[in-house]
Amino acid sequence: MSTSKSEPRSCFICGTSGRTSGFVEKWPIAGLGEVQVGFRICSQCGLVLQDPAPAPAVLNAHYVRVSTMTVSGSSGDLPAWWRAQVDRQLEFWRVHQPRRTGKDRPLAVQIGSSIGYTLSRFREEGYDVLGIEPSADAARFASDHYGVATLVSGVENAAMDPGVRAELVVATHVLEHLRDPVAALARCRDWMADDGHLLLEVPVLEAPEHWPNGYFTFEHLQYFSRRTLSQTLHLAGFRVATEEVLHEGHNTDSPVIIVLASLAGSTSDAAISHSACAEEVARASALMEAYLAREPTSWAKLAERVMSVLDSSKRLAFFGAGIHTSQFLAKAPAVSARVEAIYDSDPGKWGEEIGPLKVSPPAELPRDSEWLVVISSRGHQDQIYEDIRWIEADHGVRVIKLYD
C-alpha cells in the first residue's frame, strides 16, 4: 500500500498518538496489494487500535468491492453459526429490552446491516426495519432474500429522512470496523427517539486463551476492553444500561461483549484517573505480548498440516481469498511459495490479485488429481467444502479443511 493509501491515526478516545507495544507486518490483500498492517496500544488510555490505518476511501472501496459479506457458496444458505449468533443476540434483547411505548411497530435501524438477516429477525419481533450498508451487493441480497430495505451508504454520510426516529439502533460487529466509532455513534443519535436504545456487540479484549490465530486483523480498526468501550459510548452520548461478556461457546469464535445502551442526554469527556489509565495500558500490553508470543506457533501448525499432505508431486491451490488467506500467506512462506492458484465464491474478488495470483471463480477449480485444494476459511469452511467436494468425488482432487 502506498503512503497515500494509509494515514496515521490518533486515538479517538483521548486524542493522543503515543504508542507503547504493538506490531507492524505486510500482508497481500485482494484488491489492495501489499498492505502494511499494524496495531498499537494508546499510551494514554490503553485502547488497542490500528495505526497507521487505511484511508477512509480505501477502506470503503474494500468493503464495497471486495469484502461484501455476502453468503459463501452456491446454496445461498447462512452458516449455522451465523444463525445461532443472531439467536443469541435476540435472546439478550428479549431479556433486557425496555417496555415499548408509542408505535405499534417501532423502527429498528441497523448500521452495517450486511445481507439483512439480523433485521429480518427483528421484523419478526414486531419492528419495521431499515438497514445501512456500504455494499450494494449485500444490500441487493437483503432485498432479494429477506425483503429488507437498505440505504447503500456508510453510517457517517447516510441520507436518512429527517423525520426518522428509531426506537432501536443495532450495531452488532460493526464498531470495530469504523475509523471513528464516536462520530458514527453520535450520528446514530440524530435518528434515535429520545427513549431509543442501542444494541451493540464487539470483540472484547479478554480471555486470550480463546483468541483464534490471526485475531488482530486488517478489517478491525480497534479492539475494545470493557473500559474503553464504555468510554467510547460515553463520549458519543450513551450510557450502558446492561452488558454481558461471553468468553467461549455461545456461537462466537472469540470473546465478545454485548451491550444495551440508552441516550445519556449529553456528551462529555470520558476522563478516568491516571491510575486507571496506567492499569489499562499495562493490561493491554500484557495481552498483546502474549498474543505475539504464540502467533508464530499457531501459523506454523497450520503450515505443517498443509505441507504434510503436499508431496513433491502435488500442486497447491487455496479456496478463500479473504484476510485469513492474506495472513496465512504472509506468515507461512514455505506454503506461500507453493500456492499456484486461489479461488473464491465471491464475484467481487474475481480478478483481484493476492500477491502474484489472480482470484478465480469456482467454475475454474482444477479437475486433476495432481492438485491439493486447501480451504482457507474458519467460519465458512464446512459450507465451502460441501460446495466444492465434487472435485474430490468426481476428479480425485484432494480437498482439506484447515480447522478439522
C-alpha positions as CSV (number, residue, x, y, z in Angstrom):
1,M,0.0,0.0,0.0
2,S,1.4,3.3,-0.9
3,T,1.8,6.0,1.7
4,S,-1.1,7.9,0.2
5,K,-3.4,5.0,0.9
6,S,-2.8,4.9,4.6
7,E,-2.9,7.6,7.3
8,P,-1.5,8.0,10.8
9,R,-4.2,7.9,13.4
10,S,-4.8,9.5,16.8
11,C,-6.8,7.7,19.5
12,F,-10.5,8.6,19.2
13,I,-10.9,8.4,23.0
14,C,-8.1,10.7,24.2
15,G,-6.8,12.2,21.0
16,T,-3.1,11.2,21.6
17,S,-0.8,9.5,19.1
18,G,1.7,8.0,21.6
19,R,2.2,4.2,21.4
20,T,3.5,1.5,23.6
21,S,3.9,-2.1,22.3
22,G,2.4,-3.4,19.1
23,F,3.4,-4.8,15.7
24,V,3.6,-3.9,12.0
25,E,3.5,-6.5,9.2
26,K,2.9,-6.6,5.5
27,W,0.1,-8.8,4.1
28,P,-1.0,-9.3,0.5
29,I,-4.7,-8.3,0.3
30,A,-7.1,-8.8,-2.6
31,G,-7.7,-5.6,-4.4
32,L,-5.1,-3.6,-2.4
33,G,-1.8,-5.2,-3.0
34,E,0.8,-5.5,-0.2
35,V,-0.6,-3.6,2.8
36,Q,1.2,-2.5,5.9
37,V,-0.9,-3.7,8.9
38,G,0.0,-2.6,12.4
39,F,-1.6,-2.2,15.8
40,R,-0.5,-0.1,18.7
41,I,-1.6,0.5,22.3
42,C,-2.5,4.0,23.1
43,S,0.0,5.2,25.7
44,Q,-2.6,7.4,27.4
45,C,-5.8,5.3,27.7
46,G,-4.8,1.8,26.6
47,L,-7.1,1.5,23.5
48,V,-5.8,-1.0,21.0
49,L,-6.1,0.5,17.5
50,Q,-4.7,0.0,14.0
51,D,-2.2,2.7,13.2
52,P,-1.4,3.7,10.5
53,A,-4.9,2.7,9.2
54,P,-6.3,2.5,5.7
55,A,-7.5,5.9,4.5
56,P,-11.4,6.1,4.6
57,A,-11.7,6.0,0.8
58,V,-9.5,2.9,0.6
59,L,-11.4,1.0,3.4
60,N,-14.8,2.0,1.9
61,A,-13.7,0.6,-1.5
62,H,-12.5,-2.6,0.2
63,Y,-16.0,-3.1,1.7
64,V,-17.9,-2.1,-1.4
65,R,-15.8,-4.1,-3.9
66,V,-14.1,-7.0,-2.2
67,S,-15.3,-7.7,1.4
68,T,-19.0,-7.6,0.8
69,M,-20.1,-10.2,3.5
70,T,-22.5,-11.9,1.2
71,V,-23.2,-15.6,1.8
72,S,-20.4,-18.0,0.8
73,G,-21.1,-20.9,-1.5
74,S,-23.7,-21.7,-4.2
75,S,-26.5,-22.7,-1.9
76,G,-27.2,-19.2,-0.5
77,D,-27.7,-20.6,3.0
78,L,-26.4,-19.0,6.1
79,P,-23.8,-20.9,8.1
80,A,-25.3,-22.4,11.3
81,W,-23.0,-20.3,13.5
82,W,-24.4,-17.1,11.9
83,R,-28.0,-18.0,12.6
84,A,-27.1,-19.1,16.1
85,Q,-25.2,-15.9,16.8
86,V,-28.3,-13.8,15.9
87,D,-30.4,-16.1,18.0
88,R,-28.2,-15.3,21.0
89,Q,-28.3,-11.6,20.3
90,L,-32.1,-11.6,20.1
91,E,-32.3,-13.6,23.3
92,F,-30.2,-10.9,25.1
93,W,-32.6,-8.3,23.6
94,R,-35.7,-10.1,24.7
95,V,-34.4,-10.4,28.3
96,H,-33.3,-6.8,28.6
97,Q,-35.4,-4.8,26.3
98,P,-37.3,-1.9,27.9
99,R,-41.1,-1.8,27.8
100,R,-42.3,-0.5,24.4
101,T,-44.4,2.6,24.2
102,G,-45.8,4.6,21.3
103,K,-45.9,3.0,17.9
104,D,-47.3,-0.5,17.4
105,R,-44.4,-1.2,15.1
106,P,-41.4,0.8,16.2
107,L,-38.4,1.3,13.9
108,A,-35.2,-0.6,14.1
109,V,-32.2,0.6,12.1
110,Q,-29.0,-1.5,11.8
111,I,-25.7,0.0,10.8
112,G,-23.5,-2.4,8.9
113,S,-26.7,-4.4,8.1
114,S,-24.9,-6.8,5.7
115,I,-27.3,-9.2,4.0
116,G,-30.3,-8.2,6.1
117,Y,-30.7,-11.4,8.1
118,T,-30.5,-9.8,11.5
119,L,-33.1,-7.2,10.6
120,S,-35.4,-9.9,9.2
121,R,-35.4,-11.4,12.6
122,F,-36.2,-8.1,14.3
123,R,-39.0,-7.7,11.9
124,E,-40.4,-11.0,13.3
125,E,-40.2,-9.3,16.7
126,G,-42.6,-6.6,15.6
127,Y,-40.3,-3.9,14.2
128,D,-40.3,-2.0,11.0
129,V,-36.7,-2.2,9.8
130,L,-34.1,-0.3,7.8
131,G,-30.5,-1.2,7.0
132,I,-27.4,0.9,6.3
133,E,-24.7,-0.9,4.5
134,P,-21.9,0.2,2.2
135,S,-22.0,-2.8,-0.1
136,A,-24.6,-2.7,-2.9
137,D,-24.2,-6.5,-3.4
138,A,-25.1,-7.1,0.3
139,A,-28.0,-4.7,0.1
140,R,-29.3,-6.4,-3.0
141,F,-29.1,-9.8,-1.3
142,A,-31.0,-8.3,1.7
143,S,-33.8,-7.1,-0.6
144,D,-34.0,-10.3,-2.7
145,H,-33.7,-12.9,0.1
146,Y,-35.2,-11.1,3.2
147,G,-37.2,-8.2,1.8
148,V,-35.1,-5.8,3.9
149,A,-34.8,-2.2,2.6
150,T,-31.3,-0.9,2.8
151,L,-29.6,2.5,2.3
152,V,-26.3,1.8,0.4
153,S,-24.0,4.1,2.4
154,G,-21.6,4.3,5.3
155,V,-23.2,5.4,8.6
156,E,-21.4,8.7,8.6
157,N,-23.0,10.0,5.4
158,A,-26.3,8.1,5.3
159,A,-29.0,10.2,3.8
160,M,-31.6,9.5,6.5
161,D,-35.0,11.1,6.3
162,P,-35.1,14.0,8.8
163,G,-38.3,12.6,10.3
164,V,-36.9,9.2,11.1
165,R,-36.9,8.4,14.8
166,A,-35.6,4.9,15.6
167,E,-36.5,3.2,18.8
168,L,-33.7,0.8,18.3
169,V,-30.3,1.0,16.6
170,V,-28.5,-2.3,16.1
171,A,-24.7,-2.3,15.7
172,T,-23.5,-5.9,16.0
173,H,-19.9,-6.4,15.0
174,V,-19.6,-3.0,13.2
175,L,-17.9,-0.6,15.7
176,E,-14.6,-2.5,15.3
177,H,-14.7,-1.7,11.6
178,L,-15.2,2.1,11.8
179,R,-12.4,4.6,11.8
180,D,-14.2,6.9,14.3
181,P,-16.7,5.0,16.3
182,V,-17.5,8.1,18.5
183,A,-18.5,10.1,15.4
184,A,-20.5,7.1,14.0
185,L,-22.4,6.6,17.2
186,A,-23.1,10.4,17.5
187,R,-24.6,10.2,14.0
188,C,-26.9,7.5,15.2
189,R,-28.1,9.8,17.9
190,D,-29.5,12.1,15.2
191,W,-32.1,9.5,14.2
192,M,-32.9,8.0,17.6
193,A,-36.1,8.6,19.6
194,D,-35.5,10.2,23.0
195,D,-36.3,6.9,24.6
196,G,-34.4,4.9,22.0
197,H,-31.8,2.2,22.7
198,L,-28.6,0.9,21.1
199,L,-27.8,-2.8,20.9
200,L,-24.2,-3.5,20.1
201,E,-21.7,-6.3,20.1
202,V,-18.0,-6.2,19.6
203,P,-15.0,-8.4,20.2
204,V,-13.7,-7.8,23.8
205,L,-10.0,-7.9,24.9
206,E,-10.4,-10.7,27.5
207,A,-9.5,-14.4,27.8
208,P,-6.7,-14.5,25.2
209,E,-6.7,-18.3,25.5
210,H,-9.9,-18.2,23.4
211,W,-8.5,-15.9,20.7
212,P,-8.0,-17.6,17.3
213,N,-4.8,-17.2,15.3
214,G,-4.9,-14.0,13.3
215,Y,-7.0,-12.3,16.0
216,F,-5.7,-8.9,15.2
217,T,-6.9,-8.4,11.6
218,F,-6.9,-5.8,8.8
219,E,-10.6,-5.1,8.9
220,H,-10.8,-4.4,12.6
221,L,-9.5,-0.9,13.2
222,Q,-9.7,-1.2,17.0
223,Y,-10.3,-3.7,19.8
224,F,-12.2,-2.7,22.9
225,S,-11.9,-3.6,26.5
226,R,-14.9,-3.1,28.8
227,R,-13.5,0.2,29.9
228,T,-12.6,1.6,26.5
229,L,-15.9,0.6,25.1
230,S,-17.7,2.3,28.0
231,Q,-15.6,5.4,27.4
232,T,-16.4,5.4,23.6
233,L,-20.2,5.2,24.4
234,H,-19.9,7.9,27.0
235,L,-18.2,10.3,24.5
236,A,-20.9,9.7,22.0
237,G,-23.7,10.5,24.5
238,F,-24.8,7.0,25.6
239,R,-24.8,5.2,28.9
240,V,-24.6,1.5,29.4
241,A,-27.9,0.0,30.7
242,T,-26.6,-3.6,30.8
243,E,-23.8,-5.7,29.4
244,E,-22.7,-9.3,29.2
245,V,-19.3,-10.7,28.3
246,L,-19.1,-14.2,26.7
247,H,-15.7,-15.9,26.6
248,E,-16.3,-19.2,24.9
249,G,-19.1,-21.1,23.2
250,H,-22.3,-19.1,22.6
251,N,-21.7,-19.3,18.9
252,T,-18.7,-16.9,18.8
253,D,-15.1,-17.8,17.9
254,S,-13.6,-15.3,20.3
255,P,-14.7,-13.3,23.4
256,V,-17.4,-10.7,22.8
257,I,-19.3,-8.1,24.8
258,I,-22.9,-7.4,24.1
259,V,-24.4,-4.1,25.4
260,L,-27.7,-2.4,25.6
261,A,-27.3,1.4,25.9
262,S,-29.6,4.4,26.2
263,L,-29.2,8.0,25.4
264,A,-27.4,9.9,28.1
265,G,-28.8,13.3,27.3
266,S,-25.5,15.0,26.6
267,T,-21.9,14.2,25.7
268,S,-18.9,14.8,27.8
269,D,-15.3,13.9,28.2
270,A,-14.7,10.4,29.3
271,A,-12.0,11.2,31.8
272,I,-10.6,8.5,34.0
273,S,-8.0,8.5,36.7
274,H,-4.3,8.3,35.9
275,S,-4.0,5.0,37.8
276,A,-6.9,3.5,35.8
277,C,-5.3,4.6,32.5
278,A,-2.0,3.1,33.6
279,E,-3.7,-0.1,34.6
280,E,-5.5,-0.3,31.2
281,V,-2.2,0.3,29.3
282,A,-0.4,-2.4,31.3
283,R,-3.2,-4.9,30.8
284,A,-3.4,-4.3,27.0
285,S,0.4,-4.5,26.7
286,A,0.4,-7.9,28.5
287,L,-2.3,-9.3,26.3
288,M,-0.6,-8.1,23.1
289,E,2.7,-9.6,24.3
290,A,1.2,-13.0,25.0
291,Y,-0.6,-13.0,21.6
292,L,2.6,-12.1,19.7
293,A,4.5,-14.8,21.5
294,R,2.1,-17.6,20.5
295,E,1.2,-16.5,16.9
296,P,4.2,-18.0,15.1
297,T,3.4,-21.4,16.6
298,S,-0.3,-21.2,15.6
299,W,0.5,-20.5,12.0
300,A,3.4,-23.0,11.9
301,K,0.9,-25.7,12.9
302,L,-1.4,-24.8,10.0
303,A,1.6,-24.8,7.6
304,E,2.7,-28.2,8.9
305,R,-0.8,-29.5,8.2
306,V,-0.7,-28.4,4.6
307,M,2.9,-29.5,4.0
308,S,2.3,-32.9,5.5
309,V,-0.2,-33.8,2.7
310,L,1.6,-31.8,0.0
311,D,4.2,-34.1,-1.5
312,S,6.5,-33.0,-4.3
313,S,4.1,-34.2,-7.0
314,K,1.2,-32.2,-5.8
315,R,0.2,-28.7,-7.0
316,L,-1.3,-26.4,-4.3
317,A,-4.4,-24.1,-4.5
318,F,-6.3,-22.2,-1.9
319,F,-10.0,-21.7,-1.7
320,G,-10.8,-18.5,0.1
321,A,-9.4,-15.0,-0.8
322,G,-10.2,-13.2,2.4
323,I,-8.0,-11.8,5.1
324,H,-7.3,-15.2,6.6
325,T,-5.6,-16.3,3.4
326,S,-3.6,-13.0,3.3
327,Q,-2.4,-13.6,6.9
328,F,-1.5,-17.2,6.2
329,L,0.5,-16.4,3.1
330,A,2.4,-13.7,4.9
331,K,3.2,-15.9,7.9
332,A,3.9,-19.2,6.2
333,P,6.4,-18.5,3.4
334,A,7.0,-22.2,2.7
335,V,3.3,-22.7,1.9
336,S,3.1,-19.3,0.1
337,A,5.9,-20.4,-2.3
338,R,3.9,-23.5,-3.3
339,V,0.5,-21.9,-4.0
340,E,-0.3,-21.7,-7.7
341,A,-4.0,-20.7,-7.7
342,I,-6.6,-19.0,-5.4
343,Y,-10.3,-19.4,-5.8
344,D,-13.3,-17.8,-4.1
345,S,-17.1,-17.9,-4.5
346,D,-17.5,-14.1,-4.2
347,P,-17.7,-12.4,-7.6
348,G,-16.3,-9.2,-6.0
349,K,-13.0,-10.9,-5.6
350,W,-12.7,-12.5,-9.0
351,G,-9.8,-11.0,-11.0
352,E,-8.3,-9.3,-7.9
353,E,-4.8,-10.2,-7.0
354,I,-3.3,-11.6,-3.9
355,G,0.4,-11.3,-4.4
356,P,1.2,-12.6,-7.9
357,L,-2.0,-14.7,-8.2
358,K,-5.4,-13.6,-9.5
359,V,-8.5,-14.9,-7.7
360,S,-10.6,-17.2,-9.9
361,P,-14.2,-18.4,-9.6
362,P,-15.2,-21.9,-8.5
363,A,-16.0,-22.9,-12.1
364,E,-12.3,-22.8,-12.8
365,L,-11.3,-25.2,-10.0
366,P,-8.8,-27.9,-11.0
367,R,-10.1,-31.3,-12.2
368,D,-6.9,-33.3,-11.9
369,S,-5.7,-35.5,-9.1
370,E,-2.3,-33.8,-9.0
371,W,-3.9,-30.9,-7.2
372,L,-4.4,-30.2,-3.4
373,V,-7.1,-27.6,-2.6
374,V,-6.9,-26.1,0.9
375,I,-10.0,-24.3,2.2
376,S,-8.6,-21.2,3.9
377,S,-11.5,-20.1,6.0
378,R,-12.5,-20.5,9.6
379,G,-16.2,-19.5,9.7
380,H,-17.3,-20.9,6.3
381,Q,-15.1,-24.0,5.7
382,D,-17.9,-26.6,6.2
383,Q,-20.2,-24.8,3.7
384,I,-17.4,-24.3,1.2
385,Y,-16.4,-28.0,1.5
386,E,-20.0,-29.1,0.7
387,D,-20.0,-26.8,-2.4
388,I,-16.7,-28.0,-3.8
389,R,-16.4,-31.6,-2.7
390,W,-17.5,-32.6,-6.2
391,I,-13.9,-32.0,-7.4
392,E,-12.8,-34.6,-4.9
393,A,-15.6,-37.1,-5.7
394,D,-15.6,-36.7,-9.5
395,H,-12.0,-35.8,-10.3
396,G,-9.8,-37.1,-7.4
397,V,-8.7,-33.6,-6.3
398,R,-7.7,-33.7,-2.6
399,V,-9.6,-31.1,-0.6
400,I,-8.7,-30.4,3.1
401,K,-10.2,-28.0,5.7
402,L,-7.6,-26.3,7.8
403,Y,-9.5,-26.4,11.0
404,D,-10.6,-30.1,11.2
